[in-house]
Amino acid sequence: MKATWNGVTIAESDDTVLVEGNHYFPASALKREYVSFSNHKSTCPWKGTASYYSLLVNGELNADAVWYYADPKPEAEMVRDRVAFWKGVKVSE
């Protein structure tokens, strides 16, 4: 699977986990040169607290486009050390 935004591959991996229609990539697959800090958080009733990264590609910012669960609830252990995407990031094979 490949995640792209603004014409650039943000992450690529054959090892994704599909949860609620979202492909969770290994955190190590995320190309850190395109990632910037975000202090945004949200809560999922069964996965726990999500933290976010923003993307900075070709001078354009996509705020909070990447999320991850640093300490997921036990029933969501499959997303630990993984990242997922939204806000226009295209995930394809």
DSSP file with accessible surface (Angstrom, degrees, kcal/mol):
  #  RESIDUE AA STRUCTURE BP1 BP2  ACC     N-H-->O    O-->H-N    N-H-->O    O-->H-N    TCO  KAPPA ALPHA  PHI   PSI    X-CA   Y-CA   Z-CA
    1    1 A M              0   0   38      0, 0.0    12,-2.5     0, 0.0     2,-0.4   0.000 360.0 360.0 360.0 153.3    0.0    0.0    0.0
    2    2 A K  E     -AB  12  92A  72     90,-3.0    90,-2.5    10,-0.2     2,-0.5  -0.994 360.0-155.2-136.2 136.3    1.1    3.6   -0.6
    3    3 A A  E     +AB  11  91A   0      8,-3.1     7,-3.2    -2,-0.4     8,-1.5  -0.967  22.7 177.5-110.9 124.4    0.0    6.8    0.9
    4    4 A T  E     +AB   9  90A  35     86,-2.7    86,-2.9    -2,-0.5     2,-0.3  -0.955  11.6 173.8-128.6 148.8    0.5    9.9   -1.2
    5    5 A W  E >  S+A    8   0A  38      3,-2.3     3,-1.7    -2,-0.4    84,-0.1  -0.967  71.1   1.8-151.2 137.2   -0.3   13.6   -0.8
    6    6 A N  T 3  S-     0   0   52     -2,-0.3     3,-0.1     1,-0.3    54,-0.1   0.843 130.8 -56.2  57.1  35.1    0.5   16.6   -3.0
    7    7 A G  T 3  S+     0   0   81      1,-0.2     2,-0.4    50,-0.0    -1,-0.3   0.530 116.2 107.4  80.0   8.1    2.2   14.3   -5.5
    8    8 A V  E <  S-A    5   0A  23     -3,-1.7    -3,-2.3    49,-0.0     2,-0.5  -0.943  72.4-119.1-124.5 139.1    4.6   12.8   -3.0
    9    9 A T  E     +A    4   0A  31     -2,-0.4    -5,-0.3    -5,-0.2     3,-0.1  -0.661  28.5 179.2 -74.8 121.2    4.7    9.3   -1.4
   10   10 A I  E     -     0   0A   0     -7,-3.2    21,-3.1    -2,-0.5     2,-0.3   0.773  67.4  -0.8 -92.5 -35.6    4.3    9.8    2.4
   11   11 A A  E     -AC   3  30A   0     -8,-1.5    -8,-3.1    19,-0.2    -1,-0.4  -0.987  58.7-173.3-154.6 151.0    4.4    6.1    3.4
   12   12 A E  E     +A    2   0A 107     17,-0.6     2,-0.3    -2,-0.3   -10,-0.2  -0.972  19.3 143.7-150.8 131.4    4.7    2.8    1.6
   13   13 A S        -     0   0   22    -12,-2.5     3,-0.1    -2,-0.3    -2,-0.0  -0.960  45.4-146.2-164.8 148.1    4.4   -0.7    3.0
   14   14 A D  S    S+     0   0  168     -2,-0.3     2,-0.7     1,-0.2    -1,-0.1   0.435  93.4  75.4 -89.6  -3.5    3.2   -4.2    2.3
   15   15 A D        +     0   0   86    -14,-0.1     2,-0.3     2,-0.0    -1,-0.2  -0.739  61.8 144.1-114.3  79.3    2.3   -4.6    6.0
   16   16 A T        -     0   0   32     -2,-0.7     2,-0.5     9,-0.2     9,-0.2  -0.862  39.0-142.2-113.0 156.2   -0.8   -2.6    6.7
   17   17 A V  E     -D   24   0B  37      7,-1.9     7,-2.9    -2,-0.3     2,-0.6  -0.973  15.1-141.2-116.3 125.6   -3.6   -3.4    9.1
   18   18 A L  E     +D   23   0B 109     -2,-0.5     2,-0.4     5,-0.2     5,-0.2  -0.793  28.7 166.8 -92.3 117.7   -7.2   -2.5    8.0
   19   19 A V  E >   -D   22   0B  12      3,-2.5     3,-2.2    -2,-0.6    -2,-0.1  -0.990  69.9 -18.0-133.4 122.2   -9.3   -1.1   10.8
   20   20 A E  T 3  S-     0   0  123     -2,-0.4     3,-0.1     1,-0.3    -1,-0.1   0.852 128.1 -51.6  51.3  39.8  -12.7    0.6   10.2
   21   21 A G  T 3  S+     0   0   64      1,-0.2     2,-0.4     0, 0.0    -1,-0.3   0.472 115.8 112.9  81.7   0.7  -11.8    1.2    6.5
   22   22 A N  E <   -D   19   0B  51     -3,-2.2    -3,-2.5    62,-0.0     2,-0.6  -0.911  62.9-135.3-110.2 134.1   -8.4    2.8    7.3
   23   23 A H  E     -D   18   0B  50     -2,-0.4     2,-0.6    -5,-0.2    62,-0.4  -0.767  16.9-153.3 -85.2 121.9   -5.0    1.3    6.4
   24   24 A Y  E     -D   17   0B   1     -7,-2.9    -7,-1.9    -2,-0.6    60,-0.2  -0.877  12.2-158.3 -97.5 116.9   -2.7    1.6    9.4
   25   25 A F  E     -E   83   0C   0     58,-3.1    58,-2.7    -2,-0.6    -9,-0.2  -0.640  31.0 -92.0 -90.1 151.9    1.0    1.6    8.2
   26   26 A P  E >   -E   82   0C  17      0, 0.0     3,-2.1     0, 0.0     4,-0.5  -0.371  34.9-125.2 -57.9 138.9    3.9    0.8   10.3
   27   27 A A  G >  S+     0   0   23     54,-2.8     3,-1.5     1,-0.3    55,-0.1   0.858 110.9  63.2 -56.8 -31.6    5.2    4.0   11.9
   28   28 A S  G 3  S+     0   0  115     53,-0.3    -1,-0.3     1,-0.3     4,-0.1   0.699  93.7  62.4 -68.1 -16.6    8.6    3.2   10.4
   29   29 A A  G <  S+     0   0   20     -3,-2.1   -17,-0.6     2,-0.1     2,-0.4   0.634  79.6 103.2 -82.0 -13.9    7.1    3.4    6.9
   30   30 A L  B <  S-C   11   0A   7     -3,-1.5     2,-1.1    -4,-0.5   -19,-0.2  -0.553  77.5-128.7 -73.9 125.5    6.3    7.1    7.4
   31   31 A K    >   -     0   0   78    -21,-3.1     3,-2.0    -2,-0.4     4,-0.2  -0.649  20.3-161.1 -78.3 101.7    8.7    9.4    5.6
   32   32 A R  G >  S+     0   0  118     -2,-1.1     3,-1.6     1,-0.3    -1,-0.2   0.680  79.2  75.3 -63.1 -21.4    9.7   11.7    8.5
   33   33 A E  G 3  S+     0   0  135      1,-0.3    -1,-0.3    -3,-0.0    -2,-0.1   0.701 100.4  45.8 -66.3 -14.0   11.0   14.4    6.3
   34   34 A Y  G <  S+     0   0   59     -3,-2.0    22,-2.4   -24,-0.1     2,-0.4   0.358  96.5  95.7-104.7   3.1    7.4   15.3    5.4
   35   35 A V  E <   +F   55   0C  30     -3,-1.6     2,-0.3    20,-0.2    20,-0.2  -0.777  47.0 179.9-102.5 136.8    6.1   15.2    9.0
   36   36 A S  E     -F   54   0C  38     18,-2.8    18,-2.6    -2,-0.4    -2,-0.0  -0.933  36.0 -87.3-130.3 159.9    5.7   18.1   11.4
   37   37 A F  E     -F   53   0C 168     -2,-0.3     2,-0.3    16,-0.2    16,-0.2  -0.249  37.9-177.5 -65.4 146.3    4.4   18.3   14.9
   38   38 A S  E     -     0   0C  14     14,-0.7    14,-0.3     2,-0.1    25,-0.0  -0.990  21.3-158.9-139.2 140.7    0.8   18.7   15.8
   39   39 A N  E     +     0   0C 132     -2,-0.3     2,-0.1    12,-0.1    14,-0.1   0.300  54.6 125.2 -99.6  10.3   -0.7   19.1   19.3
   40   40 A H  E     -     0   0C  76     12,-0.1    12,-1.0    11,-0.0     2,-0.3  -0.409  36.2-179.5 -69.6 141.7   -4.1   18.0   18.2
   41   41 A K  E     +F   51   0C 119     10,-0.2     2,-0.3    -2,-0.1    10,-0.2  -0.964   8.3 179.4-137.1 153.6   -5.7   15.0   20.0
   42   42 A S  E     -F   50   0C  38      8,-1.8     8,-3.1    -2,-0.3     2,-0.4  -0.946  20.6-126.9-145.8 169.3   -9.0   13.1   19.7
   43   43 A T  E     -F   49   0C 109     -2,-0.3     6,-0.2     6,-0.2     3,-0.0  -0.970   9.8-163.7-127.0 134.4  -10.6   10.2   21.4
   44   44 A C  E  >  -F   48   0C  15      4,-3.2     4,-2.0    -2,-0.4    -2,-0.0  -0.952  24.7-132.8-109.7 133.2  -12.0    7.0   20.1
   45   45 A P  T  4 S+     0   0  112      0, 0.0    -1,-0.1     0, 0.0     4,-0.1   0.832 103.1  23.5 -56.7 -33.7  -14.3    5.0   22.5
   46   46 A W  T  4 S+     0   0   78      2,-0.1    29,-0.2    29,-0.0    30,-0.2   0.664 127.4  43.3-110.4 -16.5  -12.6    1.7   21.8
   47   47 A K  T  4 S-     0   0    6      1,-0.3    26,-1.9    25,-0.1     2,-0.3   0.749  97.5-137.5 -98.1 -28.6   -9.1    2.6   20.5
   48   48 A G  E  <  -F   44   0C   6     -4,-2.0    -4,-3.2    24,-0.2     2,-0.5  -0.790  51.3  -5.5 111.9-151.2   -8.2    5.4   23.0
   49   49 A T  E     -F   43   0C  76     22,-0.3    22,-0.4    -2,-0.3    21,-0.4  -0.727  61.2-152.5 -90.9 125.7   -6.5    8.8   22.5
   50   50 A A  E     -F   42   0C   0     -8,-3.1    -8,-1.8    -2,-0.5     2,-0.3  -0.785   5.1-160.2 -96.5 139.2   -5.2    9.6   19.0
   51   51 A S  E     -FG  41  68C  11     17,-3.0    17,-2.4    -2,-0.4     2,-0.3  -0.768  14.4-143.3-109.4 163.0   -2.3   12.0   18.5
   52   52 A Y  E     - G   0  67C  19    -12,-1.0   -14,-0.7   -14,-0.3     2,-0.3  -0.880  14.2-159.4-131.2 156.4   -1.6   13.6   15.1
   53   53 A Y  E     -FG  37  66C  45     13,-2.3    13,-2.1    -2,-0.3    12,-0.3  -0.926  19.1-137.6-121.4 154.6    1.1   14.8   12.8
   54   54 A S  E     -F   36   0C   8    -18,-2.6   -18,-2.8    -2,-0.3     2,-0.4  -0.733  17.2-128.7-102.9 160.4    0.8   17.4   10.1
   55   55 A L  E     -FG  35  62C   0      7,-2.2     7,-2.9    -2,-0.3     2,-0.5  -0.910  15.3-168.3-110.4 140.1    2.3   17.0    6.6
   56   56 A L  E     + G   0  61C  87    -22,-2.4     2,-0.4    -2,-0.4     5,-0.2  -0.954  20.1 163.1-127.6 106.7    4.5   19.6    5.0
   57   57 A V  E >   - G   0  60C   1      3,-2.4     3,-2.4    -2,-0.5   -23,-0.1  -0.994  66.9 -15.0-131.3 127.1    5.1   18.8    1.3
   58   58 A N  T 3  S-     0   0  123     -2,-0.4    -1,-0.1     1,-0.3     3,-0.1   0.870 128.3 -52.7  49.8  40.5    6.3   21.2   -1.4
   59   59 A G  T 3  S+     0   0   72      1,-0.2     2,-0.4    -3,-0.0    -1,-0.3   0.482 114.4 116.6  79.9   0.5    5.6   24.2    0.9
   60   60 A E  E <   -G   57   0C 106     -3,-2.4    -3,-2.4   -54,-0.1     2,-0.4  -0.887  54.4-144.6-107.4 137.0    2.0   23.2    1.6
   61   61 A L  E     -G   56   0C 108     -2,-0.4     2,-0.6    -5,-0.2    -5,-0.2  -0.816  11.6-170.6-100.9 132.1    0.8   22.2    5.0
   62   62 A N  E >   -G   55   0C  17     -7,-2.9    -7,-2.2    -2,-0.4     3,-1.1  -0.886  27.2-143.3-117.8  93.4   -1.9   19.5    5.6
   63   63 A A  E 3  S-     0   0C  40     -2,-0.6    -9,-0.2     1,-0.2   -25,-0.1  -0.348  71.1  -8.0 -65.8 133.3   -2.7   20.0    9.3
   64   64 A D  E 3  S+     0   0C  30      1,-0.1   -10,-0.3   -27,-0.1    -1,-0.2   0.776  84.0 142.3  58.1  34.6   -3.4   16.9   11.4
   65   65 A A  E <   +     0   0C   0     -3,-1.1    21,-1.9   -12,-0.3     2,-0.4   0.597  58.5  55.5 -84.0 -10.9   -3.5   14.6    8.3
   66   66 A V  E     -GH  53  85C   0    -13,-2.1   -13,-2.3    19,-0.2     2,-0.3  -0.972  66.8-174.3-123.6 134.3   -1.8   11.7   10.1
   67   67 A W  E     +GH  52  84C  22     17,-2.4    17,-2.3    -2,-0.4     2,-0.3  -0.932   6.0 171.9-129.7 158.4   -3.0   10.0   13.3
   68   68 A Y  E     -GH  51  83C  55    -17,-2.4   -17,-3.0    -2,-0.3     2,-0.6  -0.978  31.6-126.0-155.0 159.3   -1.7    7.4   15.6
   69   69 A Y        -     0   0   12     13,-0.5    12,-0.5    10,-0.5    13,-0.2  -0.928  18.8-173.9-112.4 102.6   -2.4    5.8   19.0
   70   70 A A  S    S+     0   0   64     -2,-0.6    -1,-0.1   -21,-0.4   -20,-0.1   0.858  88.1  15.8 -65.1 -34.5    0.7    6.0   21.2
   71   71 A D  S    S-     0   0  125    -22,-0.4   -22,-0.3     9,-0.1    -1,-0.3  -0.611  86.8-169.8-139.9  74.2   -1.0    3.9   23.9
   72   72 A P        -     0   0    5      0, 0.0   -24,-0.2     0, 0.0   -25,-0.1  -0.218  31.9 -96.3 -67.2 157.4   -4.1    2.1   22.4
   73   73 A K    >   -     0   0   83    -26,-1.9     3,-2.3     1,-0.1     4,-0.1  -0.300  44.6-100.1 -64.0 157.6   -6.6    0.3   24.6
   74   74 A P  G >  S+     0   0  108      0, 0.0     3,-1.4     0, 0.0     4,-0.1   0.851 123.0  55.5 -52.9 -38.4   -6.0   -3.5   24.8
   75   75 A E  G 3  S+     0   0  106      1,-0.3     3,-0.2   -29,-0.2   -28,-0.1   0.631 109.5  48.4 -72.8  -9.3   -8.7   -4.3   22.2
   76   76 A A  G X   +     0   0    0     -3,-2.3     3,-2.3   -30,-0.2     4,-0.3   0.092  68.9 124.5-114.9  23.7   -6.9   -2.0   19.7
   77   77 A E  G X   +     0   0   90     -3,-1.4     3,-1.8     1,-0.3    -1,-0.1   0.779  60.6  74.9 -56.1 -26.3   -3.4   -3.3   20.2
   78   78 A M  G 3  S+     0   0   87      1,-0.3    -1,-0.3    -3,-0.2    -2,-0.1   0.691  93.4  52.4 -64.2 -14.7   -3.3   -4.0   16.4
   79   79 A V  G X  S+     0   0    0     -3,-2.3     3,-1.4   -32,-0.1   -10,-0.5   0.470  78.2 124.0-101.4   1.3   -2.8   -0.3   15.8
   80   80 A R  T <  S+     0   0   76     -3,-1.8   -10,-0.1    -4,-0.3   -53,-0.1  -0.339  82.3  10.2 -61.6 138.2    0.2    0.2   18.2
   81   81 A D  T 3  S+     0   0  118    -12,-0.5   -54,-2.8     1,-0.2   -53,-0.3   0.799 110.6 112.1  61.3  31.7    3.2    1.7   16.4
   82   82 A R  E <   -E   26   0C  36     -3,-1.4   -13,-0.5   -56,-0.3     2,-0.3  -0.928  52.3-150.7-132.8 157.5    1.1    2.4   13.3
   83   83 A V  E     -EH  25  68C   1    -58,-2.7   -58,-3.1    -2,-0.3     2,-0.3  -0.925   7.1-166.3-127.0 151.0   -0.1    5.5   11.5
   84   84 A A  E     - H   0  67C   0    -17,-2.3   -17,-2.4    -2,-0.3     2,-0.3  -0.874  11.9-137.8-132.2 168.2   -3.2    6.2    9.4
   85   85 A F  E     + H   0  66C  11    -62,-0.4     2,-0.2    -2,-0.3   -19,-0.2  -0.889  26.6 147.3-132.3 155.5   -4.1    9.1    7.1
   86   86 A W    >   +     0   0  113    -21,-1.9     3,-1.0    -2,-0.3     4,-0.0  -0.789  41.8  83.8-157.9-161.7   -7.0   11.3    6.1
   87   87 A K  T 3  S-     0   0   89      1,-0.2    -1,-0.1    -2,-0.2     3,-0.1   0.906 125.4 -38.8  57.1  48.1   -7.6   14.9    4.8
   88   88 A G  T 3  S+     0   0   65      1,-0.3     2,-0.5    -3,-0.1    -1,-0.2   0.413  96.6 140.0  88.6  -3.2   -6.9   14.2    1.2
   89   89 A V    <   -     0   0   15     -3,-1.0     2,-0.5   -24,-0.1    -1,-0.3  -0.645  48.0-138.9 -73.8 124.2   -4.0   11.7    1.6
   90   90 A K  E     -B    4   0A 134    -86,-2.9   -86,-2.7    -2,-0.5     2,-0.5  -0.763  15.3-164.2 -91.9 126.8   -4.7    9.0   -1.0
   91   91 A V  E     +B    3   0A  49     -2,-0.5     2,-0.3   -88,-0.2   -88,-0.2  -0.949  25.3 150.5-109.9 123.4   -4.1    5.4    0.1
   92   92 A S  E      B    2   0A  38    -90,-2.5   -90,-3.0    -2,-0.5    -2,-0.0  -0.933 360.0 360.0-146.1 168.1   -3.8    3.0   -2.8
   93   93 A E              0   0  204     -2,-0.3     0, 0.0   -92,-0.2     0, 0.0  -0.445 360.0 360.0 -82.6 360.0   -2.2   -0.3   -3.8
